[in-house]
Amino acid sequence: MSKRSWRLGLTAGIAMAFALCSSTGFATSKSETEALFQNWLANDLWPQAKAKGVSKATFDEAFAGVKLNFDLPDLVMPGEKPQTPQKQAQSEFGSPGKYFNAKTVNAVTSGGAARAGQYSRTLKAVESRYGVPGEIVLAIWGRESGFGSVKIPYNAFAVLGTKAFMATRKEMFRDELVAALEIVQNGYIGPANMKSSWAGALGQPQFMPTSYLEHAVDFDGDGRRDIWNSVPDTLGSIAHYLAQYGWERGRDWGYEVNVPDSVSCALEGPDQGKPFASWSKLGITRVNGKPFPASETKREGFLLMPAGRHGPAFIVTKNFYVLKEYNMSDLYALFIGHAGDRIAHGAQGFSAGWGDVGGLYRSDIAGLQKRLEKMGYDAGGADGFPGFKTRRSIGSWQAKQGMAATCFPDRDLIKAIR
């Protein structure tokens, strides 16, 4: 069977069952869906796994006793159509400052500082090999799994199998499921110990299986890439991930800065970089009063204002965007950089506070984005999240109206942009 044949969907018998459900307008029962799933495993998934070098013994062991987990989110039962995500659209978008609640930041900071001494030798070796500072690795470890203390209870094959069979993004999870089988086939871990989050992320670094195959390393030298139980493998794998995405050795992630009113917040974004010297000439200074490092003078920095004029501002380096490869969120990357600074230097909180913005729904922001794009602005799509393209589009619109640019949505702005 060709690779294209697998991607075309289910085998004839399973496809017929789905078609009958759709034509009658009735969803299958859980027991009927479970039977379809077992047929799908045997007749559709197995040929693809076999072609990837997975043995029948490995395949059968991985799925022994595995059943669908109907409690997972974003599932579509056979015979049903994906539902319009009303709850998601009506979820409240709060202040970015909520992401940096003191309890979470302090837990990662204090936990990281304690482990910086405990694992100092390993962290030095990791940084020597990959160029990623130990405090950054510790911050990710703490954020992802509480330094390995968070329970990861799910059977990875039940989670990934369920999502590959009937999630809204089947194809992505199908690739992850096959990668999980390859992990077992290669002897990195037994299927019974292959634990994941509800989203299918594995181990203490929370790698998806394809990321595990590409980035996980055996740093303790025991012949296995054990991100579930080995601290050296966990730390080395996180650093290797960042190094492979281009972490620049010897550079910081960024610096909190003061941005004068004369500098537009619409200059934000990874596509509007300037040499640090140029930012300095515009009057941007570090909040701690120190100059930018001399090594950065001619190198490119980027303005980051995740809450527009309602929160702290930063000039970040390319390493900030490497952190975003771990999680495509400005706030996540900022959390990791900030927590890393506090672990390494005992730094305090941000100099500027987060404004009392929020209280909007994602649907409000999506509507705003659509209106901005109709006016010719690139708001980055109507996803309901005010990313940097949305923020700077808001700032540009405000400036054209003769308004003080804030670069962040609020209720008055929603009413004004019609």
Protein Blocks (a to p, Z undefined) as FASTA:
>chain_A
ZZklmmnopcfklmmmmmmmmmnopacdfklmmmmmmmmmmmmmmmmmmmnopafklmmm
mmgoiacdfkbghiacehiacdddfklmmpccddfklmmgfklmmmmmmmmmmmmmmmmm
mmmmmmmmnopafklmmmmmmmmnonopaccfbcfklmmmmmmmmpcblmlmmmmmmmmm
mmmmnopacfklmccdfkopacjkopafklmmmmgccfkonopacfklmmklmmmmmmmm
mmmnopaehiafbdcddddfklcfklgcjklcccfklmmmnopacfklpacdfklmmpcc
ddddfkljmbccddddfklmmmmmmoccfklmmmmmmmmmmmmnopacdfbdcddeejia
fklmmmmmmmmmmnopaehiaehpacfklmmmmmmmmmmnopacehiacfklmmmmZZ
